[in-house]
Amino acid sequence: MAMTTTAAPQPIDTRYRHIISIAVPVMLANLAMPLQSLIDTAVVGNMNEAANLAGMGLAIQLLSLLLVSFNFLQYASSGLSAQALGQLSDSNSSNSSSSKQMASALLSILQRALVLAFIIGALLLLAKPWLIEYGLHALSANPASGIAAKTYLDVRFWGVIAELMNFAFIGWFAGQGKTRYMLYQQGFIALLNIILTLFFVYVMGLGLVGVALGTTIAFWSGVLLALWLSRQHLQLSWSALFTTDAEHFTRSKMLRLFSLNKDIFIRTLILTLSFAWVTRLSAQSGDLVLAANAILLQVLSISAFALDGVAVSAETLAGQAAGRRDWRRFAIIVKRTGIVSYALALLLSLLWLLAMPTYLQTMTNIEPVLMLTRQYQNYAILLPLIGVGAYWLDGIFFGLTAGSVIRNAALLLAVVFFPISWLLYERYDMTGIWLSVWCLLALRLVILGGFLYRAYRTGNYEKLQPN
């Protein structure tokens, strides 16, 4: 009689090739995302009005403050769909039954996330007049830039529901490893945004309204494409895609979307407020400084999305190692993803060094703004190297599901960053603003690195994880 044995689990692949293979599709999908604000900024930067460009910077920052605070929709969709996929893949049911069960479970996760995104977006839309008025006041908008920001936001707010739904789709696709669907969706939004924005601005002559309208329509079109991709992926009819099961929409299951990510929500809110503070300091220095920084800080946005690809590799592999309590391999993963992260950051800084003259010339034709960006371009060029550690360690701690550590690190960051930033600004003005940005990124590395180093010294990584 043949003996049955339980196969040992496959070892976690920690080769550099595997790390990069995870990172590249995510990186390509992510890079399509900051193109929305980059396209808008470039078009407005060539309107010969510094106030318009300054207003764009304020508008984008206010939208980020409102929307990024709810990106737990992405993390929740990712985690829940990954769990469902893993659990149902291990079931012993027949192929047909298992496939239907998996499709039903995955569909219910997506539907809950989309319903929640719609509710939050609708509330933000209803509160639009107050959010714009008080938000721009909090960011210290000057009269001219404030009017420009309001003009843009009045239209762009009609897309907030679609943008929140976008978070849900990204997480849902990522949790199942369907990164090519992420790439299709984000690439489509970016391409359509370019076409529509150029059409509305240069053919229709709609100015700032046209810029906002192009982006808004692109995001709603992206939702339609994502629904079609979801239907294809699950092999469902359109009616089945929109058919809900009351069993999956209980109060406890809806609240779980919040409870899973409350610590991440706190962390993200603090980081978003930190960058809003930087924008406020820029606004206090006048529209010229605000306009210049709106262009230069796009470097950070683009670089962060690129570096996030390796952070996802770190998150995936560190999570696998932590799940198996394989701390020796976990240490290898930390080291190797760190090496890949810093190598990519060095490459990005070199690329920005070469591309910066062309980038600045493309982004604006306003000579005073152009001159000021050239004075401070080196601060922006070095942003990938200054910030890479923060993104890399974020991935490690997300992989550990160390929510309390992520939250506590953000709270400690807030206590240290805001007073230091104010002192730097008071003493060095615009240079102080850029030193504040560097400080924000470096502090995240130091604080998270401190938590990780303490666990490494004691050999007790379990303390970083939830009970």
C-alpha positions in Angstrom: 0.0 0.0 0.0 1.4 3.4 -0.9 2.0 5.7 2.1 0.5 9.2 2.1 2.6 12.1 3.2 1.8 15.7 3.8 3.9 17.8 1.5 6.1 20.4 3.1 5.2 24.0 2.2 7.2 25.5 -0.6 10.0 27.8 0.8 9.4 31.5 0.4 11.2 32.7 -2.7 13.6 35.5 -1.6 15.6 35.9 -4.7 16.1 39.4 -6.0 14.5 38.3 -9.3 11.3 37.4 -7.5 11.2 40.6 -5.5 11.5 42.6 -8.7 8.9 40.4 -10.5 6.4 41.4 -7.8 7.3 45.0 -7.8 7.3 45.8 -11.5 3.6 45.3 -12.4 2.6 47.2 -9.2 5.0 50.0 -10.1 3.6 50.3 -13.6 0.0 50.4 -12.3 0.9 52.9 -9.6 2.7 55.2 -11.9 -0.5 55.7 -13.8 -2.1 57.1 -10.7 -0.1 60.3 -10.1 -0.5 61.2 -13.7 -3.9 62.6 -13.0 -2.6 65.5 -10.9 0.6 65.8 -13.0 -1.4 66.3 -16.2 -3.7 68.8 -14.5 -0.7 70.7 -13.0 1.2 70.8 -16.3 -1.8 72.2 -18.2 -2.6 74.8 -15.6 1.1 75.7 -15.3 1.0 76.8 -18.9 -1.9 79.2 -18.5 0.3 82.2 -17.7 -1.3 82.7 -14.3 0.7 81.9 -11.1 -2.5 82.2 -9.1 -4.1 79.4 -11.2 -1.1 77.1 -10.5 -1.1 78.0 -6.9 -4.8 77.3 -6.7 -4.3 73.9 -8.3 -1.7 73.0 -5.6 -4.2 73.9 -2.9 -7.1 72.0 -4.6 -5.0 68.8 -5.1 -3.8 69.0 -1.5 -7.4 69.5 -0.1 -8.6 66.6 -2.2 -5.8 64.4 -1.0 -6.6 65.3 2.6 -10.2 64.3 2.1 -9.8 61.2 -0.1 -6.5 59.6 1.0 -8.0 59.5 4.6 -10.4 56.9 3.2 -7.9 54.7 1.4 -8.6 52.0 4.0 -11.1 51.0 1.4 -8.1 49.8 -0.6 -6.4 48.0 2.2 -9.6 46.4 3.4 -10.6 45.2 -0.1 -7.1 43.8 -0.6 -6.9 42.0 2.7 -10.4 40.5 2.6 -10.1 39.3 -1.0 -6.7 37.8 -0.4 -8.1 35.9 2.6 -11.1 34.7 0.8 -9.0 33.5 -2.1 -6.7 31.6 0.2 -9.4 30.0 2.3 -11.5 28.9 -0.7 -8.5 27.7 -2.7 -7.9 25.2 0.1 -11.4 23.8 0.1 -12.0 20.2 -1.0 -15.3 20.9 -2.8 -15.8 20.1 -6.5 -14.3 22.5 -9.0 -17.7 23.8 -10.2 -19.0 24.4 -6.7 -15.8 25.8 -5.4 -15.6 28.2 -8.4 -19.1 29.5 -7.7 -18.4 29.9 -4.0 -15.3 31.8 -4.7 -16.9 34.1 -7.2 -19.8 34.8 -4.7 -17.4 35.6 -1.8 -15.2 37.8 -3.9 -18.2 39.6 -5.4 -19.7 40.3 -2.0 -16.4 41.9 -0.8 -16.2 44.1 -3.8 -19.9 45.1 -3.5 -19.5 46.0 0.2 -16.5 48.2 -0.6 -18.2 49.9 -3.4 -21.4 50.6 -1.4 -19.3 52.1 1.4 -17.3 54.2 -1.1 -20.6 55.5 -2.6 -21.9 56.4 0.8 -18.8 58.2 1.9 -18.5 60.0 -1.5 -22.1 61.1 -1.4 -21.6 62.6 2.1 -18.5 64.4 0.9 -20.4 65.7 -2.1 -23.3 66.9 0.0 -20.8 68.7 2.3 -19.0 70.2 -0.7 -19.7 73.9 0.0 -18.5 73.7 3.6 -15.5 71.5 2.8 -14.2 73.8 0.1 -14.7 77.0 2.1 -13.2 75.8 5.4 -10.6 73.6 3.7 -9.2 76.5 1.7 -9.3 78.7 4.7 -7.3 76.1 6.8 -4.7 75.9 4.0 -4.3 79.7 4.1 -5.4 80.3 0.5 -4.8 83.8 -0.8 -7.8 85.5 -2.6 -6.6 84.9 -6.2 -5.4 81.3 -5.6 -8.5 80.6 -3.5 -10.8 81.5 -6.3 -8.9 79.3 -8.7 -9.0 76.4 -6.3 -12.7 76.8 -5.8 -13.3 76.9 -9.5 -11.5 73.6 -9.9 -12.9 71.9 -6.9 -16.6 72.8 -7.7 -16.3 70.5 -10.8 -13.8 68.0 -9.5 -15.9 67.1 -6.4 -18.4 65.4 -8.7 -15.8 62.7 -9.2 -15.1 61.9 -5.5 -17.4 58.9 -5.5 -15.6 57.5 -8.5 -12.2 58.1 -6.9 -13.2 56.3 -3.7 -14.6 53.5 -5.8 -11.2 53.4 -7.5 -9.5 52.7 -4.2 -11.9 49.7 -3.7 -11.1 48.3 -7.2 -7.4 48.7 -6.8 -7.4 46.8 -3.5 -9.7 44.1 -4.8 -7.6 43.4 -7.8 -4.3 43.6 -5.9 -5.6 41.1 -3.2 -6.1 38.5 -5.9 -2.8 39.2 -7.6 -4.6 40.7 -10.6 -2.1 43.5 -11.0 -2.6 43.6 -14.8 -6.2 44.6 -14.2 -4.9 47.5 -12.0 -2.6 48.5 -14.9 -5.4 48.4 -17.4 -7.7 50.5 -15.2 -5.1 53.1 -14.1 -3.6 53.4 -17.6 -7.0 53.9 -19.1 -7.9 56.7 -16.6 -4.5 58.5 -17.2 -4.8 58.3 -21.1 -8.4 59.4 -21.1 -7.6 62.2 -18.7 -4.9 63.5 -21.1 -7.2 63.4 -24.1 -10.2 65.0 -22.4 -8.3 67.7 -20.5 -6.4 68.8 -23.7 -9.7 68.8 -25.6 -11.7 70.8 -22.9 -8.9 73.3 -22.4 -7.4 73.9 -25.8 -10.4 73.1 -28.1 -13.4 74.2 -25.9 -11.5 76.9 -24.0 -12.9 75.9 -20.6 -9.7 76.7 -18.7 -9.6 75.4 -15.1 -13.2 74.0 -15.4 -12.0 72.0 -18.4 -9.0 70.6 -16.5 -11.3 69.4 -13.6 -14.0 68.1 -16.0 -11.5 66.0 -17.9 -10.2 64.4 -14.7 -13.7 63.8 -13.4 -15.0 62.1 -16.5 -11.8 60.0 -16.7 -12.4 58.6 -13.2 -16.0 57.8 -13.8 -15.0 56.1 -17.1 -12.4 54.1 -15.1 -15.2 52.9 -12.8 -17.1 51.5 -15.8 -14.0 49.8 -17.1 -13.3 48.3 -13.7 -16.8 46.9 -13.5 -16.4 45.3 -16.9 -13.0 43.8 -15.9 -14.6 42.5 -12.6 -17.4 40.9 -14.6 -14.9 39.3 -17.0 -12.8 38.1 -14.1 -15.7 36.5 -12.1 -17.4 35.3 -15.3 -20.7 36.8 -14.3 -23.5 38.5 -16.2 -24.2 42.2 -15.7 -27.3 41.4 -13.7 -25.4 39.0 -11.4 -22.7 41.6 -10.9 -25.3 44.0 -9.4 -27.3 41.4 -7.5 -26.6 41.6 -3.8 -27.1 39.0 -1.1 -28.5 40.4 2.2 -26.4 37.9 4.1 -23.2 39.6 3.0 -24.4 43.1 3.9 -24.9 42.7 7.7 -23.9 45.5 10.0 -20.9 43.5 11.3 -19.5 42.8 7.9 -19.8 46.4 6.8 -18.1 47.6 10.1 -15.3 45.2 9.5 -14.1 47.4 6.6 -13.5 50.1 9.2 -12.2 48.0 12.1 -9.6 46.2 10.0 -7.9 49.4 9.2 -8.6 51.9 12.0 -4.9 52.0 12.8 -4.0 52.6 9.2 -6.7 55.3 9.0 -5.0 57.1 11.9 -1.6 56.8 10.3 -2.8 57.9 6.9 -4.7 60.9 8.3 -1.6 62.1 10.2 0.6 61.8 7.1 -2.0 63.6 5.0 -2.3 66.4 7.6 1.5 66.7 7.6 1.6 67.3 3.9 -1.4 69.7 4.2 0.7 71.6 6.8 3.5 71.8 4.2 1.0 73.2 1.7 -0.2 75.7 4.3 3.3 77.0 4.9 3.8 77.4 1.1 0.5 79.3 0.9 1.7 81.6 3.7 4.7 82.4 1.7 2.6 83.6 -1.3 1.3 82.3 -4.6 4.7 82.2 -6.2 6.1 79.8 -3.6 2.9 77.8 -3.6 3.0 77.5 -7.4 6.7 76.4 -7.4 6.2 73.8 -4.7 3.1 72.4 -6.5 5.4 71.5 -9.4 8.3 70.3 -7.3 6.3 68.1 -5.0 5.0 66.2 -8.0 8.4 64.6 -8.0 7.7 63.1 -4.5 4.3 61.9 -5.6 5.6 60.1 -8.8 8.6 58.7 -6.9 6.5 57.4 -4.0 4.2 55.5 -6.4 7.3 54.0 -8.1 8.9 53.0 -4.8 5.6 51.6 -3.5 6.1 48.7 -6.0 9.1 47.4 -3.9 7.1 48.2 -0.7 4.4 45.8 -2.0 7.1 43.1 -2.5 8.3 43.7 1.0 4.7 43.5 2.4 3.9 40.3 0.5 7.1 38.4 1.3 7.4 39.7 4.9 3.7 38.7 5.5 4.4 35.2 4.2 7.5 34.8 6.5 5.6 36.2 9.5 2.7 33.8 8.9 5.1 30.9 9.0 7.1 32.4 11.9 10.1 32.0 9.7 12.1 34.9 11.3 15.4 33.9 9.7 13.9 34.3 6.2 12.1 37.4 7.4 15.5 39.0 8.2 16.7 38.1 4.7 13.6 39.6 3.2 14.1 42.9 5.1 17.7 43.1 3.9 17.1 42.3 0.3 14.0 44.4 -0.2 15.9 47.2 1.4 18.7 46.8 -1.1 16.3 46.8 -4.0 14.4 49.8 -2.6 17.6 51.9 -2.2 18.9 50.9 -5.6 15.6 52.0 -7.2 15.7 55.2 -5.3 19.2 56.0 -6.5 18.1 55.3 -10.1 15.1 57.6 -9.7 17.2 60.4 -8.3 19.6 60.1 -11.3 16.7 60.1 -13.7 15.3 63.2 -12.1 18.7 64.8 -12.3 18.7 64.3 -16.0 15.0 65.0 -16.6 14.6 68.0 -14.3 15.3 70.8 -16.9 12.9 69.3 -19.4 10.3 68.5 -16.7 10.3 72.1 -15.3 10.1 73.6 -18.8 7.1 71.4 -19.6 5.3 72.1 -16.3 5.1 75.9 -16.6 5.9 78.8 -18.8 5.6 81.4 -16.0 9.1 82.7 -15.8 9.1 83.7 -12.0 7.8 80.3 -11.1 10.3 78.6 -13.4 13.2 80.5 -11.9 12.1 79.6 -8.3 11.7 75.9 -9.2 15.2 75.9 -10.6 16.6 77.3 -7.4 15.1 74.5 -5.3 15.2 71.6 -7.8 18.0 69.8 -6.0 15.8 69.4 -2.9 13.2 67.6 -5.2 15.9 65.5 -7.0 17.0 64.0 -3.7 13.5 63.2 -2.5 13.6 59.5 -3.7 16.7 58.8 -1.6 15.4 60.7 1.4 12.0 59.1 1.4 12.7 55.5 0.2 13.3 54.2 3.8 9.9 55.3 4.9 8.1 53.5 2.1 10.2 50.3 2.4 9.6 50.0 6.2 5.9 50.8 5.7 5.7 47.7 3.5 7.5 45.5 6.1 5.2 46.6 8.9 2.1 46.2 6.7 3.3 42.7 6.0 3.5 42.1 9.7 0.0 43.5 10.1 1.5 45.5 12.9 -1.3 48.1 13.0 -0.6 49.3 16.5 3.1 50.0 15.7 2.1 51.8 12.5 -0.3 53.9 14.5 2.1 54.7 17.3 4.9 55.5 14.9 2.6 58.1 13.2 1.5 59.6 16.5 5.2 60.0 17.6 6.0 61.5 14.2 3.3 64.1 14.7 4.6 65.1 18.1 8.1 65.6 16.7 7.5 66.9 13.1 5.1 69.8 13.6 7.2 71.8 16.0 10.4 71.2 14.1 8.7 72.1 10.8 7.4 75.4 12.3 10.9 76.3 13.6 12.5 75.5 10.2 9.9 77.6 8.4 10.3 80.6 10.8 14.0 80.6 10.4 14.6 79.6 6.7 11.3 80.4 4.9 11.1 78.4 1.6 14.3 76.5 2.4 12.7 75.6 5.7 9.6 74.2 3.9 11.8 71.8 1.9 13.9 70.9 5.0 10.5 70.1 6.6 9.6 67.7 3.8 13.0 66.0 4.2 12.4 65.9 7.9 9.0 64.3 7.5 10.4 61.5 5.4 13.5 60.9 7.4 11.6 60.8 10.7 9.4 58.0 9.4 12.4 56.0 8.6 14.0 56.6 12.0 10.9 55.9 14.0 9.9 52.7 12.2 13.5 51.6 12.0 13.8 52.0 15.8 10.8 49.7 16.3 12.2 47.1 13.9 15.8 47.3 15.3 14.5 46.7 18.9 12.6 43.6 17.7 15.8 42.4 15.9 18.0 42.9 19.0 15.6 41.0 21.2 14.8 38.4 18.5 11.1 38.8 19.4 9.3 39.9 16.2 6.0 38.5 17.6 5.7 41.6 19.8 5.2 43.7 16.7 2.2 41.6 15.6 -1.4 41.8 16.9 -2.4 39.3 19.5 
